[in-house]
């Protein structure tokens, strides 16, 4: 046989060997060797269980569920002359916030010692120079999770294989999907895998295309108080539509002891067994697989987890007021736990502002979504101030991890409020009266902030006269023009009450003590001597007084909304003339001045009141001529709520 024909024969034989042994694809024929003790112990029913470094080999979608950096080293020995070593690493830190990465390297060798029968290889068909068959495999995988339910992954594998001195190369792309469904006390996982995509075996002379396999799997993780029980099954469909079945079981006791068994059904049936233990971040597994016509295989795997998984929580609101008023009495704590199925226990921790632990709340149901806290530890109500809250979880492999501490604030203290009003005027009876327009100065302090406020003014008979309210902070200054909410003016020289009511953002309420105050309008009073404006004992305005009276126009224009009151006065000795009484004379003079303002100066639309008091309101002594001159007068009072 010439050399080229011998090479082609080698290639065909090696191709058959790969299909039979199927070391580097996912077709689970009976001579396949897995690199992991855990998967061998469960009969490789692992398509839906492939989280972490297992995903690099079985289903790359499972890498998304990695919670801490994971390294796995494994060694398989079969029939003394077959050795298989594997090392894999997956990083928990995501790329671009979503994508998990991992890589692995494995090496496989079968030695030829010149004897036949102890391995599935008939060495007599090879040239005598072929002393071993070897393979090196490099894998790179990535996966991405969506909505905490579905993960998609890709795994690229590159193989270098040797038969004697001949080198073979092949590369494959595996595409996988895993869906997780969390129920009350169990987790259902569904897995799908298309393996061997683009797979081909190459040399410089020959290339072979290796068929694809398709796998589907389902697993059920049942949570018990002291253990977790897992049932998993896979079905593999080969190119010739032969279905191969695997079923595996795993019991995890107290999160530290592992017992496994499985059964393969396909080319022929056989059981698998395994066990393991966990000590801190280190997990050691052993598996035993017995074959009908060959010696059993023994596999030991070492799994190391380092780093802690991310765990988080949300709190709403961040400030609350536990005073049993029905408004923001509690906060809602929302645990954000990934891979709950792999959480052994979880607890909420509450600290004071110096990070001293005050309270631990165990989560008896780790699936709980909402936890309420009413600001109490036992029966003790916590003081106002800042507190820190976190969640801690214990995971199967990586141990305890704790979220960052979130600051919350307890605020049951109502706002502090003071009011100062101005300007005040001291009356002749020594009482203080508030003049309008009035300015109210509000001084408000609150730990958390004001939600809404209301300022009220009411009369002595407890009828509300004026109200203003708003959401948000209280203004430092509020000006009031003396009108009610309908635009009507108050009655001057009467007592009113005012107070400020404030609600902070937690519903804590403060109402200032009602302040009683005498309220007056501001008055501009212009006094004219009767003899300067009117003839003696008469009410008609002198022509000579026009110039003097016109000067009041500028003053009236300053107060467009003012009430104008014209009051006539006489002395006690003045004769009423054509009028019956001094009161009638004083009223007539007031009316004459009103006519002047309306018809001569043009203030026709102004509200003008006329009054006549005769000699009843003297301002000087009527027994002297000088005093009587002062008492004979006409007063124009401009009573306004707008002061300029």
C-alpha positions in Angstrom: 0.0 0.0 0.0 1.5 3.4 -1.0 1.9 6.2 1.5 -1.1 8.3 0.3 -3.5 5.4 0.5 -2.2 4.6 4.0 -2.8 8.2 5.0 -6.4 8.1 3.7 -7.0 4.9 5.6 -5.7 6.6 8.8 -8.1 9.5 8.3 -11.0 7.2 7.7 -10.2 5.1 10.7 -9.6 8.1 12.9 -12.9 9.6 11.7 -14.7 6.4 12.7 -12.8 6.5 16.0 -14.1 10.1 16.7 -17.7 9.1 15.9 -17.4 6.0 18.1 -15.6 7.5 21.0 -17.2 10.9 20.4 -14.9 12.6 22.8 -15.3 16.1 21.6 -18.9 16.5 20.4 -22.1 16.1 22.4 -23.3 12.8 20.9 -23.6 10.5 24.0 -22.8 7.1 22.5 -21.8 4.5 25.0 -18.0 5.0 24.8 -18.0 8.8 25.4 -15.8 10.1 28.2 -17.0 13.3 30.0 -14.5 15.4 31.8 -16.7 16.1 34.8 -17.3 13.8 37.7 -20.6 15.4 38.5 -22.0 14.9 35.0 -20.7 11.3 34.8 -22.4 10.5 38.1 -25.7 11.8 36.7 -25.3 9.9 33.4 -24.6 13.2 31.5 -28.2 14.2 31.7 -26.9 17.8 31.8 -28.1 19.9 28.9 -30.5 21.9 31.1 -28.1 21.9 34.1 -25.0 23.4 32.4 -24.3 26.4 34.6 -20.8 27.7 35.1 -17.8 25.7 33.7 -20.2 22.9 32.8 -21.7 25.2 30.2 -18.4 25.4 28.3 -18.6 21.7 27.6 -22.4 21.0 27.5 -24.6 24.0 26.9 -22.9 27.4 26.7 -26.2 29.2 27.6 -25.7 28.0 31.2 -22.7 30.3 31.7 -25.1 33.2 32.3 -26.1 31.7 35.7 -22.5 31.8 37.1 -22.5 33.7 40.3 -18.8 33.7 41.2 -15.6 33.2 39.4 -15.3 29.4 38.8 -12.4 27.2 38.0 -12.8 23.5 37.4 -10.0 20.9 37.0 -10.8 17.3 36.2 -9.0 14.1 35.5 -10.3 10.9 34.1 -8.6 7.5 33.9 -10.0 4.7 32.0 -8.5 1.2 31.5 -5.1 2.4 32.7 -4.0 3.6 29.3 -6.6 6.3 28.6 -6.1 9.7 30.3 -8.2 12.8 30.0 -7.4 16.2 31.7 -9.6 19.3 31.7 -9.4 22.8 33.1 -12.0 25.5 32.6 -12.6 29.1 33.9 -15.7 31.3 33.8 -15.8 34.9 34.9 -18.7 36.3 36.9 -18.0 39.9 35.8 -20.2 40.5 32.8 -19.0 42.0 29.6 -21.1 45.0 28.5 -23.3 44.4 31.6 -24.8 41.2 30.2 -22.4 38.8 28.5 -20.5 36.2 30.5 -17.2 34.7 29.2 -15.3 31.5 29.8 -12.5 29.4 28.4 -11.2 25.9 28.7 -8.4 23.6 27.7 -8.4 19.8 27.6 -6.0 17.0 26.6 -6.8 13.4 25.8 -4.4 10.5 25.2 -4.7 6.7 24.4 -1.5 4.9 24.5 -0.6 1.8 22.4 1.5 -0.7 24.3 1.2 -3.3 21.6 -1.6 -5.2 23.2 -5.2 -5.4 21.9 -8.5 -6.0 23.7 -8.2 -3.7 26.7 -9.3 -0.6 24.7 -12.0 -0.1 22.0 -9.2 0.5 19.5 -7.9 -2.2 17.2 -4.2 -1.1 17.0 -3.4 -3.7 14.3 -5.0 -1.6 11.6 -2.5 1.2 12.3 1.1 1.4 11.2 3.5 0.2 13.9 4.8 3.8 14.2 1.4 4.9 15.7 2.1 4.6 19.4 -0.8 6.8 20.6 -3.8 8.9 19.6 -4.0 12.3 21.2 -6.2 15.4 21.2 -5.9 19.0 22.4 -9.0 21.1 22.7 -9.4 24.8 23.2 -12.9 26.3 23.9 -14.2 29.8 24.2 -17.8 30.5 25.2 -20.1 33.4 25.9 -23.7 33.7 27.0 -26.2 36.4 27.6 -29.3 36.4 29.9 -32.6 38.0 29.1 -35.3 38.9 31.6 -33.8 36.6 34.2 -35.5 33.7 32.5 -33.9 32.9 29.1 -30.2 32.5 28.4 -28.5 32.1 25.0 -25.0 30.9 24.5 -22.3 30.2 21.9 -19.2 28.0 22.3 -16.4 27.8 19.8 -14.1 24.7 20.0 -10.9 24.2 18.2 -9.3 20.7 18.2 -5.8 19.5 17.3 -5.6 15.7 17.0 -2.7 13.4 16.4 -2.6 9.8 15.1 1.0 9.0 15.3 2.7 11.9 13.5 -0.3 12.9 11.5 -2.1 16.1 12.6 -5.8 16.6 12.3 -7.7 19.9 12.9 -11.3 20.6 13.4 -13.5 23.4 14.8 -17.1 23.5 16.0 -19.7 26.0 17.1 -22.3 25.0 19.6 -25.5 27.0 20.1 -27.5 26.6 23.3 -30.6 27.9 25.0 -31.8 27.5 28.6 -35.1 28.7 30.2 -35.6 28.9 33.9 -39.0 28.8 35.6 -39.1 29.4 39.3 -42.1 28.0 41.2 -42.9 27.9 44.8 -40.4 25.3 46.1 -38.9 24.1 42.8 -37.0 25.3 39.7 -37.8 23.9 36.3 -35.1 24.2 33.6 -35.5 23.5 29.9 -32.4 23.2 27.7 -31.7 23.0 24.0 -28.4 22.5 22.2 -27.3 22.2 18.6 -23.7 20.9 18.7 -21.1 20.4 16.0 -22.3 23.3 13.8 -19.7 23.9 11.2 -17.7 20.9 12.4 -15.1 19.5 10.0 -12.0 17.4 10.3 -9.1 18.7 8.3 -5.7 17.7 7.2 -3.6 19.1 4.3 -5.0 16.3 2.0 -8.5 15.4 3.3 -11.5 17.0 5.0 -14.5 15.3 6.6 -17.7 16.9 7.8 -18.9 15.5 11.1 -22.7 15.5 11.5 -24.6 17.7 14.0 -26.4 16.5 17.0 -29.4 18.0 18.7 -30.2 17.7 22.4 -33.1 18.7 24.5 -33.3 18.4 28.3 -35.4 19.2 31.3 -34.5 19.3 35.0 -36.5 19.8 38.2 -34.9 21.1 41.3 -37.0 20.4 44.4 -36.1 22.4 47.6 -36.4 20.6 50.9 -35.7 22.0 54.4 -32.5 20.0 54.7 -31.6 19.1 51.1 -32.2 19.7 47.4 -33.2 16.9 45.1 -32.6 17.2 41.3 -34.0 15.1 38.5 -32.6 15.7 35.1 -33.1 14.0 31.7 -31.7 14.5 28.2 -32.6 13.2 24.8 -30.1 13.3 22.0 -31.0 13.1 18.3 -28.3 11.8 16.1 -28.1 12.4 12.3 -29.7 9.1 11.6 -32.6 10.0 13.9 -31.6 7.6 16.7 -32.7 8.9 20.0 -30.4 8.4 23.0 -31.8 8.9 26.5 -30.1 9.8 29.8 -31.6 10.3 33.3 -29.8 11.5 36.3 -30.4 12.2 40.0 -28.6 14.3 42.6 -29.3 14.7 46.3 -27.5 17.7 47.9 -27.6 17.3 51.7 -27.0 20.4 53.9 -25.4 22.0 50.9 -22.1 20.0 51.6 -22.7 16.4 50.6 -23.6 15.2 47.1 -25.0 11.8 46.1 -25.6 11.0 42.5 -26.8 8.2 40.2 -27.9 8.0 36.6 -28.8 5.7 33.7 -27.9 5.8 30.0 -30.3 4.2 27.5 -29.2 3.9 23.9 -26.5 1.8 22.4 -26.7 -0.2 25.5 -27.9 0.4 29.1 -25.7 1.0 32.1 -25.8 2.9 35.4 -23.5 5.6 36.7 -22.7 6.6 40.2 -21.0 9.5 41.9 -20.5 11.4 45.2 -18.8 14.6 46.4 -18.4 17.0 49.2 -17.9 20.8 49.6 -15.6 22.5 52.0 -15.8 26.3 51.8 -15.2 27.4 48.2 -13.7 24.0 47.2 -15.9 21.2 45.8 -14.5 17.7 45.2 -16.4 15.1 43.1 -15.8 11.5 42.1 -17.7 9.4 39.5 -17.7 5.8 38.5 -19.0 4.5 35.2 -19.1 0.8 34.5 -19.0 -0.6 30.9 -20.2 -4.1 29.9 -17.1 -5.2 28.0 -14.5 -2.8 29.4 -13.1 -1.8 32.7 -14.9 1.1 34.5 -13.8 4.7 34.3 -12.9 6.8 37.3 -13.1 10.6 37.3 -12.1 13.1 39.9 -13.0 16.8 39.6 -12.0 19.8 41.6 -14.2 22.8 41.5 -13.1 26.1 43.0 -15.3 29.2 43.4 -13.8 32.5 44.3 -15.4 35.9 44.5 -18.9 36.5 45.7 -22.0 36.7 43.6 -23.9 40.0 43.3 -27.0 40.3 45.5 -29.0 43.4 45.8 -32.2 44.9 47.2 -34.5 47.8 46.6 -36.3 49.9 49.2 -39.2 52.2 48.8 -39.5 54.8 50.2 -36.1 55.7 51.6 -37.7 57.9 54.3 -40.7 56.9 56.3 -42.7 57.9 59.4 -43.9 54.9 61.5 -46.3 56.8 63.7 -49.5 54.8 62.9 -51.2 57.6 61.1 -51.7 55.5 58.0 -49.3 57.6 55.9 -45.9 56.1 55.0 -45.8 54.0 58.2 -43.7 51.3 56.6 -41.0 50.7 54.0 -41.1 48.0 51.5 -37.9 45.9 51.1 -37.6 44.1 47.8 -34.8 41.4 47.6 -33.1 41.2 44.2 -31.8 37.6 44.3 -30.4 35.9 41.2 -30.4 32.1 40.9 -32.7 31.7 43.9 -32.6 27.9 43.3 -28.9 28.0 44.4 -29.5 30.1 47.5 -29.3 28.1 50.8 -30.5 30.9 53.1 -31.0 34.7 53.1 -31.6 37.4 55.6 -32.3 41.1 55.9 -29.8 43.0 58.1 -30.6 46.4 59.7 -27.8 48.6 61.1 -27.6 51.9 62.9 -25.7 54.8 61.2 -22.4 53.6 62.7 -23.0 50.1 61.1 -23.7 48.3 64.3 -26.0 45.4 63.6 -29.4 45.9 65.2 -31.7 43.4 63.7 -31.5 40.3 61.5 -34.7 39.1 59.7 -34.3 35.6 58.3 -36.2 35.0 55.1 -38.0 31.7 55.8 -39.3 31.9 52.3 -36.3 32.9 50.1 -38.7 33.4 47.1 -40.5 36.3 48.9 -40.7 39.4 46.9 -41.7 42.1 49.4 -40.9 42.5 53.1 -42.3 45.3 55.3 -40.5 47.0 58.1 -42.4 49.3 60.5 -39.4 50.9 62.1 -39.5 48.6 65.2 -37.1 46.1 66.7 -39.4 43.8 68.7 -41.8 46.1 70.5 -39.3 48.9 70.6 -39.9 51.9 68.3 -36.7 53.1 66.8 -35.7 56.7 67.2 -35.7 59.2 64.4 -32.5 59.1 62.4 -30.7 57.2 59.6 -30.3 53.5 59.4 -28.6 51.1 57.0 -30.3 48.0 55.4 -28.7 45.2 53.4 -29.5 41.7 52.3 -27.2 38.7 52.8 -27.4 35.4 51.0 -25.7 32.1 51.3 -25.1 30.4 47.9 -24.4 26.7 47.4 -20.8 27.1 46.3 -19.5 30.5 47.1 -20.9 30.9 50.6 -22.2 34.2 52.1 -22.4 37.4 50.2 -24.0 40.7 51.3 -25.3 43.6 49.3 -24.3 47.2 49.7 -26.0 48.9 52.6 -28.9 51.3 51.6 -29.5 54.3 53.8 -33.1 54.8 55.1 -34.4 57.5 57.4 -37.0 57.4 60.1 -38.8 60.7 60.5 -41.8 60.9 62.9 -41.0 64.5 64.0 -43.5 67.1 62.7 -42.2 70.2 61.1 -41.3 73.2 63.2 -43.1 76.4 62.2 -43.3 80.1 63.3 -45.1 83.1 61.9 -44.2 86.7 62.3 -46.6 89.4 60.9 -45.9 93.1 60.2 -46.4 96.0 60.2 -48.1 96.7 63.6 -49.5 99.9 64.9 -50.1 100.8 68.5 -53.6 102.1 69.0 -54.6 104.9 71.5 -55.8 102.1 73.8 -52.3 100.6 73.6 -53.6 97.6 71.7 -51.5 96.5 68.7 -53.2 96.4 65.3 -51.9 94.8 62.1 -52.0 97.2 59.2 -52.8 96.1 55.7 -51.4 95.1 53.4 -49.7 92.7 55.8 -46.6 90.7 55.4 -46.3 87.3 57.0 -42.9 85.8 57.6 -42.9 81.9 57.7 -40.0 80.1 59.4 -40.3 76.3 58.7 -37.8 73.5 59.5 -38.3 69.8 58.8 -36.0 66.8 58.6 -37.3 65.4 55.4 -39.1 68.3 53.6 -42.5 69.8 53.3 -45.2 68.2 51.1 -48.0 70.8 51.4 -49.1 73.7 53.5 -52.2 75.8 54.2 -52.5 79.4 55.6 -55.8 80.4 57.1 -57.4 83.6 58.4 -60.8 83.4 60.1 -63.1 85.7 62.0 -64.0 85.8 65.6 -67.1 83.8 64.9 -64.8 81.0 63.5 -65.9 81.5 59.9 -63.0 81.1 57.5 -62.3 84.3 55.8 -59.2 83.6 53.7 -57.3 80.4 52.8 -54.3 79.8 50.6 -52.5 76.4 50.1 -49.9 74.9 48.0 -47.8 71.8 47.5 -44.1 72.0 48.1 -42.0 74.3 50.3 -43.5 77.1 52.3 -42.5 80.5 51.1 -40.5 82.7 53.4 -42.7 85.7 52.8 -46.4 85.9 52.1 -48.3 89.2 51.5 -52.0 89.6 52.1 -54.0 92.5 50.7 -56.9 92.1 53.1 -59.4 90.4 50.7 -61.1 87.1 51.1 -61.1 84.3 48.5 -64.0 85.9 46.7 -62.3 89.3 46.5 -64.4 90.9 49.2 -62.7 93.2 51.8 -62.6 92.5 55.4 -64.2 94.7 58.1 -61.6 97.0 59.5 -61.0 97.4 63.2 -62.1 93.9 64.0 -60.3 90.9 65.5 -59.2 88.0 63.2 -57.2 84.8 63.8 -54.5 83.3 61.6 -52.4 80.1 61.6 -50.2 77.9 59.4 -50.8 74.2 58.8 -47.9 72.1 57.4 -47.6 68.4 56.3 -44.1 67.0 55.6 -43.6 64.3 53.0 -44.4 61.6 55.5 -47.7 63.0 56.6 -46.4 64.5 59.9 -48.5 67.5 60.7 -47.9 70.8 62.4 -50.4 73.6 63.1 -49.2 76.8 64.6 -51.2 78.2 67.6 -53.9 80.6 66.3 -52.8 84.2 66.6 -55.4 86.8 67.5 -54.9 90.1 65.9 -56.8 93.4 65.3 -56.6 94.3 61.6 -56.8 97.8 60.2 -56.6 99.1 56.7 -54.0 101.8 56.0 -55.6 105.2 55.7 -54.5 108.4 53.9 -56.4 111.3 55.4 -56.6 114.7 53.8 -58.2 117.4 55.9 -59.6 120.6 54.4 -60.8 123.6 56.5 -64.5 124.3 55.8 -63.9 128.0 55.5 -61.2 127.4 52.9 -63.5 125.3 50.8 -67.0 126.6 51.6 -68.7 129.9 52.3 -70.0 130.4 55.8 -73.1 128.4 56.6 -73.2 127.0 53.0 -72.2 123.8 51.2 -71.2 125.0 47.7 -67.5 124.8 46.8 -65.8 128.1 46.3 -64.1 128.7 42.9 -61.0 129.8 44.8 -60.7 126.3 46.4 -60.6 124.4 43.0 -56.8 124.7 42.7 -56.3 123.3 46.2 -58.8 120.5 45.8 -57.3 119.4 42.5 -54.0 118.4 44.3 -55.8 115.4 45.7 -56.1 113.8 42.3 -52.5 112.5 42.3 -53.1 110.9 45.7 -56.3 109.1 44.5 -54.5 107.8 41.4 -52.0 106.0 43.6 -54.8 104.0 45.2 -57.1 102.8 42.3 -58.8 100.1 44.5 -59.2 102.3 47.6 -62.4 103.2 49.3 -62.9 107.0 49.6 -64.8 108.3 52.6 -65.7 112.0 52.9 -66.8 113.1 56.3 -68.1 116.6 57.1 -67.6 118.2 60.6 -68.7 121.5 62.2 -67.9 123.3 65.4 -70.6 123.6 68.1 -71.3 127.3 67.5 -71.7 127.3 63.8 -75.1 128.2 62.4 -76.7 125.5 60.1 -77.9 128.2 57.7 -80.5 126.8 55.3 -80.1 123.3 56.8 -82.1 122.2 59.8 -79.2 120.8 61.8 -75.4 120.9 61.9 -75.4 117.3 60.8 -77.3 118.1 57.7 -74.9 120.9 56.9 -71.9 118.6 57.3 -73.5 115.9 55.1 -74.2 118.5 52.4 -70.6 119.7 52.4 -69.4 116.1 52.1 -71.8 115.5 49.1 -70.5 118.7 47.4 -66.9 117.4 47.7 -68.0 114.1 46.3 -69.6 115.8 43.3 -66.3 117.7 42.8 -64.2 114.4 42.9 -66.6 112.6 40.5 -67.7 115.2 38.1 -64.8 117.7 38.1 -61.8 115.5 38.7 -63.3 112.5 36.8 -63.5 109.8 39.5 -67.0 108.7 38.5 -66.3 104.9 38.9 -64.8 105.2 42.4 -66.7 104.0 45.4 -67.2 107.1 47.5 -69.0 107.2 50.9 -70.3 110.5 52.4 -70.8 111.0 56.1 -71.8 114.0 58.3 -71.1 114.2 62.0 -71.9 117.8 62.7 -70.2 118.9 66.0 -70.1 115.4 67.5 -66.4 114.6 66.7 -64.4 117.6 67.6 -60.6 117.4 67.4 -60.0 120.7 69.4 -61.7 122.8 72.0 -64.9 124.4 70.8 -64.6 127.1 73.5 -61.8 128.9 71.7 -61.8 130.4 68.2 -58.6 128.5 67.3 -60.2 125.2 68.4 -63.4 125.9 66.6 -61.5 126.7 63.4 -59.9 123.2 63.6 -63.2 121.5 64.2 -64.8 123.1 61.1 -63.3 120.7 58.5 -64.0 118.1 55.8 -61.9 114.9 55.9 -61.2 112.8 52.8 -60.0 109.3 54.0 -58.4 107.0 51.4 -58.7 103.6 52.9 -56.7 101.1 50.9 -55.3 97.6 51.2 -52.4 98.5 49.0 -50.0 100.8 50.6 -47.5 103.0 48.6 
